[in-house]
Amino acid sequence: MAQASVPVADGRTMTAEARRNQRNAVLAGFLGWTLDAFDYFVLTFVIADIARSFGRTTPDIALTLTLALATRPLGAVIFGIVADRYGRRLPLMINVISYAVISVLSGLAPSYHVFVALRMLFGIAMGGEWGVGASLALESASPRLRGLLSGLLQEGYAIGNLLAALAYRAAYPSFVAHYGMNGWRVMFFIGGLPALLSLFIRSKVKESEAWREHRTDWVTYRRSLFQHWPRFAYLVLLMTMMSFISHGTQDMYPTLLRSIHFSGAQIADITILSGIGAVIGGLVFGYYSDRAGRRRAMVSAVICCLLVLPMWVSGQNTAVLLVGVFLMQFFVQGAWGVVPAHINELSPGQLRGFMPGLSYQLGILFAASIPYVESVLGERFTYTQAMGGLMAAVFILGAIVILLGPEAHRISFRKAGHPEGERDPRDRKLVEPALPRPSLQPDF
């Protein structure tokens, strides 16, 4: 029986089966990143209880967060190469199972040193998920919806944080009441549930056809790694600036709020408000980037961050500050919502499992110093002065890096000659060659 088909935006048709696979691939990437973030952020809510359980200090447990971030690039390398050589589905399933199992094992850790080792392994699994999940989802999606779906994928991270906060508020008091000092372990057991997602990927998600077309032999693959190093260097710079923007507005902000006398409960509520703004912003600017282009959407969002900065650091008027909190993460994550589509479009097809993921994780690693810098400056001056001044400089530099970089808006991920790779007159640049030459020149 012939597959029913429906029209798509560029006049071609997509079968019902293709639409189902597109939906399933995006859902798998979104849930994988959401649940990964949930497992990561669970730890941030129970640091003090874990410290008491192991007889360690709070900084000792906080160190495991840093170590998990430090091992993420290793995961991006391992799983990225596997994804380019053997397909996207297999490493994504291994990713999901790995971080779910490691989460459960973290809850069973008998000692601090075992817990540290497990969190480092978790970082490897977490580092591999983003690049593989994004490439699978976006290679399966229509180029005309890529920005919107990119925003959905990226905001899975914010939703994972919100889910961890909700679990902590709703379930954790009960766990402590029943299990006392070991209540934190049950939170990590919840993190084992994402393993079920691997069954969905196995049964419902098909392998990326774009990957099949761009798969190469090892000699060509290794040559491509060196051939495209200028593009990779730019992506690392871009992701470093984007990480400065996100972590610079998030990590130390609760400390800023405490410095102007907000209570712990108020800070938690403000964090939830900022998370809601983040999710909405990622979707809005992701959709906008489909129409206006990736760089224009990202630069617009970053400039808006600069404009709302005075409201964000305002300690004199609570209402103004709350508006600033919502708008700041609306625009910060608005810019971030474009990132998966933008850096996947800038990556060669045969390196799309490896290059976006590793550049993303290295950017986070290189920007990891900003909370420390903000804390040092905040203790010397005030946190409003330190974070306000530092983030103003970061926003300006970030906008320049984005503006002067390349763009491959709505490029097809399929090779020339395939129906999905044929030129659409409404697009400036759609057909992806097998080995695109790197360029750092602006693509206006």
C-alpha atoms as one frame of an Amber mdcrd trajectory, in Angstrom:
protein
   0.000   0.000   0.000   1.366   3.413  -0.925   2.267   5.780   1.909  -0.053
   8.750   2.333   1.781  11.996   1.719   1.236  15.560   2.775   2.649  18.821
   1.393   5.519  20.565   3.109   6.523  24.173   3.015   8.764  24.000  -0.036
   6.253  22.296  -2.299   7.534  18.748  -1.987   5.710  15.999  -0.139   6.556
  14.039   2.985   5.066  10.637   3.664   3.178   9.964   6.877   5.945   7.534
   7.851   8.600  10.226   7.359   6.572  12.645   9.487   6.294  10.043  12.266
  10.034   9.434  12.194  10.713  13.178  12.278   8.461  13.505  15.335  10.003
  10.480  17.055  13.592  11.584  16.381  12.951  15.058  17.791  11.137  13.562
  20.781  14.033  11.178  21.448  16.585  14.014  21.308  14.447  16.284  23.491
  13.720  13.651  26.138  17.321  12.456  26.146  18.626  15.947  26.922  15.798
  16.715  29.373  16.339  13.557  31.405  20.099  13.960  31.231  19.740  17.453
  32.691  17.366  16.105  35.361  19.995  13.585  36.485  22.646  16.324  36.573
  20.622  18.912  38.494  19.307  16.458  41.097  22.729  16.615  42.700  22.604
  20.414  43.025  19.578  20.178  45.326  20.983  17.581  47.744  24.639  18.604
  48.058  24.404  19.399  51.770  22.694  16.083  52.611  25.255  14.066  50.644
  28.055  15.905  52.439  26.591  14.952  55.824  26.056  11.361  54.718  29.697
  10.912  53.662  31.132  13.106  56.420  32.576  15.551  53.894  32.309  19.278
  53.324  29.911  20.958  50.923  32.801  22.029  48.618  33.887  18.362  48.446
  30.515  17.389  46.999  30.322  20.497  44.819  33.641  19.396  43.324  31.841
  16.439  41.722  29.832  18.912  39.628  33.063  20.431  38.325  34.561  17.010
  37.625  31.439  15.963  35.713  31.746  19.080  33.542  35.455  18.404  33.014
  34.838  14.893  31.629  32.072  15.976  29.243  34.464  16.728  26.327  35.771
  13.164  26.569  32.236  11.870  26.110  31.740  14.188  23.137  34.846  12.744
  21.463  34.003   9.079  22.118  30.318   9.146  21.280  30.735  11.692  18.496
  33.169   9.488  16.579  30.971   6.439  17.157  27.948   8.394  15.878  29.783
   9.398  12.700  31.075   5.915  12.032  28.215   3.650  13.142  25.096   5.829
  13.115  23.246   8.043  15.578  20.816   5.565  17.170  23.305   3.152  18.759
  25.418   5.728  20.647  22.293   7.613  21.724  20.848   4.437  23.254  24.188
   3.725  24.970  24.244   7.336  26.249  20.783   7.112  27.761  21.364   3.725
  29.365  24.762   4.836  30.691  23.674   7.985  32.481  20.552   6.262  33.837
  22.536   3.323  35.250  25.240   5.620  36.630  22.566   7.696  38.357  21.248
   4.600  40.140  24.775   3.523  41.050  25.421   7.016  42.449  22.530   6.425
  44.829  24.176   3.175  45.913  27.680   4.628  46.335  29.191   3.306  49.587
  31.831   6.019  49.909  32.773   9.486  48.786  35.531   8.296  46.452  33.208
   5.872  44.689  30.675   8.679  44.334  33.330  10.928  42.762  34.303   8.242
  40.244  30.676   7.647  39.287  30.007  11.359  38.727  33.040  11.575  36.450
  31.651   8.661  34.436  28.303  10.433  34.375  30.023  13.446  32.834  31.300
  11.265  29.981  27.780   9.986  29.264  26.319  13.484  29.557  28.966  14.904
  27.230  28.052  12.467  24.482  24.285  12.911  24.570  23.892  16.479  23.321
  25.826  16.175  20.069  24.411  12.786  19.103  20.818  13.612  20.053  20.892
  16.966  18.258  22.351  15.530  15.052  19.795  12.711  14.942  16.855  15.037
  15.576  17.881  17.852  13.253  18.966  15.563  10.414  15.480  14.045  10.529
  13.682  17.414  10.637  12.533  19.678   7.834  15.015  22.535   7.242  12.124
  25.015   7.527  11.329  23.855  11.075  14.916  23.367  12.167  15.162  26.556
  14.236  11.948  25.942  16.141  12.892  22.327  16.841  16.381  23.485  17.801
  14.813  25.717  20.453  12.724  22.820  21.716  15.764  20.542  21.950  17.940
  23.075  23.753  15.303  24.031  26.302  15.090  20.396  27.338  18.000  21.381
  29.592  15.933  24.071  31.332  12.971  21.719  31.624  15.219  19.071  33.170
  16.253  21.608  35.796  12.619  22.465  36.490  11.721  18.779  36.824  14.553
  18.266  39.304  13.305  21.252  41.323   9.756  19.894  41.308  10.942  16.429
  42.402  12.914  18.005  45.212   9.933  20.032  46.407   7.259  17.382  45.983
   8.998  14.090  46.781  12.199  14.745  48.680  10.604  15.611  52.063   8.856
  12.234  51.972  12.125  10.451  51.131  13.857  12.112  54.074  10.960  11.245
  56.389  11.193   7.556  55.451  14.943   7.087  54.945  16.533   9.834  57.013
  20.083  10.710  55.934  19.792   8.303  52.997  16.827  10.097  51.473  19.112
  11.690  48.863  19.847   8.241  47.431  16.241   7.801  46.310  16.516  10.969
  44.221  19.263   9.294  42.216  17.160   6.139  41.858  14.537   8.253  40.080
  17.288   9.099  37.613  17.294   5.477  36.476  13.922   5.821  34.771  15.356
   7.392  31.573  16.748   3.968  30.647  13.249   3.204  29.357  13.800   5.855
  26.673  16.263   3.509  24.982  13.373   1.142  24.212  11.550   3.976  22.442
  14.655   4.846  20.411  15.191   1.193  19.517  11.622   0.614  18.322  10.406
   3.974  17.006  13.380   5.986  15.693  15.018   5.203  12.374  18.627   5.839
  11.511  19.433   9.178   9.899  19.509   8.958   6.103  21.798  12.000   6.044
  24.319  10.003   8.074  24.137   7.105   5.604  24.896   9.458   2.723  27.840
  11.198   4.407  29.486   8.177   6.027  33.087   7.854   4.860  36.064   5.544
   5.347  38.496   6.126   8.215  41.151   7.742   6.018  38.726  10.335   4.665
  37.244  10.873   8.119  40.641  11.566   9.695  41.571  13.894   6.835  38.293
  15.775   7.317  39.073  16.363  10.991  42.200  18.322  10.045  40.743  19.883
   6.919  37.954  21.607   8.833  39.918  22.774  11.879  39.305  26.528  11.185
  35.550  25.973  11.282  35.932  23.870  14.432  38.037  26.609  16.077  35.322
  29.158  15.359  32.618  26.893  16.784  34.635  26.459  19.996  35.017  30.251
  20.260  31.300  30.721  19.630  30.334  28.135  22.238  32.777  29.628  24.742
  31.093  33.021  24.416  27.639  31.462  24.601  28.684  29.569  27.746  29.974
  32.798  29.298  26.547  34.297  28.567  24.540  31.439  30.074  26.673  30.530
  33.081  27.465  34.174  33.753  23.762  34.934  34.183  22.797  31.735  36.012
  25.409  30.205  38.318  26.050  33.104  40.708  22.692  34.816  40.412  21.284
  33.132  43.557  24.300  34.562  45.413  23.517  37.997  44.020  19.938  37.654
  45.248  21.111  36.624  48.705  23.400  39.654  48.794  20.342  41.905  48.404
  18.457  39.989  51.114  16.172  37.566  49.288  15.272  34.423  51.247  15.942
  30.867  50.100  12.279  30.281  49.238  12.135  33.528  47.265  15.287  32.579
  45.365  13.759  29.207  44.456  10.619  30.898  43.142  12.685  33.386  41.147
  14.681  30.500  39.663  11.462  28.832  38.494  10.307  32.126  36.967  13.584
  32.423  35.072  13.218  28.830  33.873   9.798  29.564  32.416  11.219  32.574
  30.602  14.070  30.416  29.292  11.782  27.790  27.756   9.556  30.379  26.067
  12.541  32.345  24.793  14.197  29.302  23.250  11.077  28.468  21.268  10.372
  32.066  20.190  13.867  32.827  18.934  14.267  29.366  17.434  11.160  30.061
  15.351  12.385  33.576  14.540  15.717  32.181  13.290  13.852  30.078  10.722
  12.532  33.287   9.212  15.302  35.835   9.797  18.456  33.712   9.916  20.510
  32.230  12.730  22.953  35.093  13.317  20.326  37.807  13.202  18.190  35.973
  15.767  21.141  35.293  18.082  22.571  38.820  17.851  19.116  40.317  18.451
  18.679  38.188  21.576  22.128  39.061  22.962  21.602  42.798  22.377  18.281
  42.532  24.206  20.165  40.894  27.100  22.303  44.020  27.289  19.225  46.249
  27.283  17.512  44.436  30.180  20.730  44.132  32.221  19.945  47.150  34.478
  16.589  45.578  35.416  18.249  42.219  36.086  20.678  43.634  38.665  18.201
  46.099  40.177  17.898  45.549  43.897  15.802  48.592  44.683  12.510  47.508
  43.146  11.412  43.882  43.397   8.837  44.134  40.612  11.432  45.555  38.209
  13.900  42.834  39.185  11.354  40.068  38.560  10.615  41.435  35.103  14.348
  41.607  34.484  14.849  38.005  35.641  12.172  36.704  33.281  13.386  38.753
  30.310  17.063  38.003  30.893  16.620  34.232  30.627  14.045  34.710  27.857
  16.751  36.386  25.770  19.724  34.320  27.007  18.001  31.055  26.198  16.498
  32.683  23.119  20.030  32.960  21.754  20.837  29.460  22.985  17.735  28.006
  21.356  19.255  28.740  17.946  22.569  27.058  18.811  21.788  23.402  17.918
  20.543  24.346  14.455  23.313  26.897  13.853  26.320  24.756  14.739  24.905
  21.620  13.104  24.395  23.599   9.894  27.997  24.847  10.109  29.398  21.322
  10.589  30.358  19.052   7.658  27.983  16.129   7.190  30.609  13.465   7.824
  31.610  15.167  11.125  28.176  16.155  12.406  28.192  13.644  15.255  31.611
  14.803  16.443  32.126  18.517  15.727  28.979  20.122  17.255  29.144  18.048
  20.434  32.840  18.567  21.112  32.752  22.303  20.357  29.750  22.617  22.705
  31.488  20.787  25.558  34.835  22.568  25.089  33.028  25.901  25.136  31.490
  25.007  28.485  34.884  23.899  29.803  36.657  27.091  28.680  33.942  29.278
  30.205  33.907  27.409  33.513  35.904  30.172  35.208  33.204  32.817  35.076
  31.437  31.887  38.364  34.788  32.129  40.143  35.599  35.481  38.531  32.161
  36.824  39.433  32.532  35.655  43.034  35.985  37.244  43.415  34.781  40.553
  41.949  31.540  40.323  43.932  33.437  40.042  47.223  35.696  42.953  46.284
  32.907  45.253  45.097  29.225  44.168  45.173  27.623  41.361  43.220  25.350
  43.760  41.358  28.363  45.827  40.275  30.542  42.823  39.471  27.987  40.805
  37.534  26.449  43.849  35.864  29.786  45.138  34.556  31.195  41.752  33.593
  28.067  40.612  31.764  27.842  43.893  29.840  31.301  43.158  28.408  30.383
  39.524  27.710  27.195  40.486  25.848  29.062  42.954  23.627  31.863  40.500
  22.796  29.378  37.674  22.261  27.346  39.722  19.792  30.527  40.561  17.834
  31.640  36.911  17.660  28.213  35.821  16.418  27.904  38.668  13.898  31.323
  38.126  12.317  30.937  34.368  12.043  29.657  32.265   9.139  26.100  31.073
   8.590  24.559  28.230   6.584  20.893  29.017   7.199  18.598  26.096   6.260
  21.318  24.218   4.388  20.143  20.737   3.440  21.743  17.920   5.382  21.279
  15.642   2.393  23.745  15.378  -0.481  23.155  17.117  -3.807  20.977  15.028
  -6.087  18.627  13.858  -3.352  15.138  15.446  -3.577  15.589  17.032  -0.162
  18.883  18.531  -1.259  17.637  20.299  -4.364  17.768  24.064  -4.358  14.748
  26.028  -3.230  14.757  29.550  -4.737  13.582  31.005  -1.412  16.765  29.848
   0.301  20.170  31.361  -0.192  22.150  28.216   0.554  20.626  24.777   0.782
  22.656  22.025  -0.829  25.354  20.545   1.355  28.371  19.236  -0.566  30.011
  16.052   0.562  33.118  17.888   1.782  32.282  21.590   2.282  35.362  23.759
   2.498  35.686  25.637   5.792  35.358  29.390   5.769  35.264  31.942   8.511
  34.088  34.743   6.275  30.699  36.270   7.122  27.908  34.827   4.989  25.648
  37.836   4.491
